């Protein structure tokens, strides 16, 4: 291994990076759950201002959910830039995680 690879391994072993990597795995599930819960409650796209997105990390997770076809982004609400609806696949994963008590 080279110097860069060694450096990456050292940094990955820190508690801070472990927490960050864990967050990268869990935050998309939490955001999907928020969107699915609100969508199931009122059968409407969830306005972007109802989502708690913090900076680039939150926006990246939202884009990942859209790219994975777990939610769709729509322009249908006059009070929001965008609204988000879960797809059938998104609802399937959401319900499975609820059953497993993962969210």
C-alpha positions in Angstrom: 0.0 0.0 0.0 1.0 3.5 -0.7 1.1 6.5 1.6 -2.4 7.7 0.6 -4.0 4.3 1.2 -2.2 4.0 4.6 -3.5 7.5 5.5 -7.1 6.5 4.5 -6.9 3.4 6.7 -5.7 5.3 9.7 -8.4 7.9 9.3 -11.1 5.3 8.8 -10.2 3.7 12.2 -11.1 6.9 14.1 -14.2 7.1 16.2 -15.3 10.2 14.2 -15.0 8.5 10.8 -16.7 5.3 12.1 -19.7 7.4 13.2 -19.7 9.2 9.9 -19.7 6.0 7.9 -22.5 4.6 10.1 -24.5 7.8 9.5 -24.0 7.4 5.8 -25.8 4.0 6.1 -28.6 5.1 8.4 -29.5 8.6 7.3 -31.0 7.6 4.0 -33.3 5.1 5.8 -34.4 7.9 8.2 -35.2 10.3 5.4 -37.1 7.7 3.5 -39.1 6.9 6.6 -40.0 10.6 7.1 -41.2 10.9 3.5 -43.1 7.6 3.5 -44.8 8.4 6.9 -46.0 11.8 5.7 -47.0 10.5 2.3 -49.1 7.7 3.9 -50.8 10.1 6.2 -52.0 12.5 3.5 -51.4 10.8 0.2 -49.6 13.9 -1.2 -46.0 14.6 -2.1 -44.0 15.8 0.9 -42.9 19.4 0.4 -39.2 20.0 0.6 -39.7 22.4 3.5 -41.0 19.6 5.7 -37.7 17.8 5.4 -34.9 18.4 7.8 -31.9 18.5 5.5 -28.6 19.8 6.7 -26.2 21.1 4.1 -24.6 19.0 1.5 -25.0 15.7 3.4 -28.8 16.0 3.5 -29.1 17.1 -0.1 -26.8 14.2 -1.2 -29.0 11.7 0.7 -32.1 13.1 -1.0 -30.4 12.8 -4.4 -29.3 9.2 -3.6 -32.9 8.3 -2.8 -34.1 9.8 -6.1 -31.3 8.1 -8.0 -32.1 4.7 -6.4 -35.7 5.2 -7.5 -37.0 5.0 -3.9 -38.6 8.5 -4.2 -39.6 10.8 -7.0 -39.2 14.5 -7.1 -42.2 16.5 -8.3 -43.2 20.1 -8.8 -46.8 20.2 -7.8 -47.0 22.3 -4.6 -47.2 26.1 -4.9 -45.6 26.5 -1.5 -42.6 24.4 -2.1 -39.8 24.1 -4.7 -40.3 20.4 -4.9 -42.4 17.6 -3.3 -41.2 14.0 -2.8 -43.2 10.8 -3.1 -42.1 7.3 -2.3 -42.1 4.8 -5.1 -43.5 1.3 -4.7 -39.9 0.2 -4.1 -39.4 2.9 -1.5 -42.6 2.0 0.3 -41.6 -1.7 0.2 -38.2 -1.0 1.9 -39.9 1.4 4.4 -42.4 -1.2 5.5 -39.7 -3.9 5.7 -37.6 -1.7 7.9 -40.6 -0.9 10.1 -41.3 -4.7 10.5 -37.7 -5.2 11.4 -37.8 -2.2 13.8 -34.8 -0.7 12.0 -36.4 2.8 11.8 
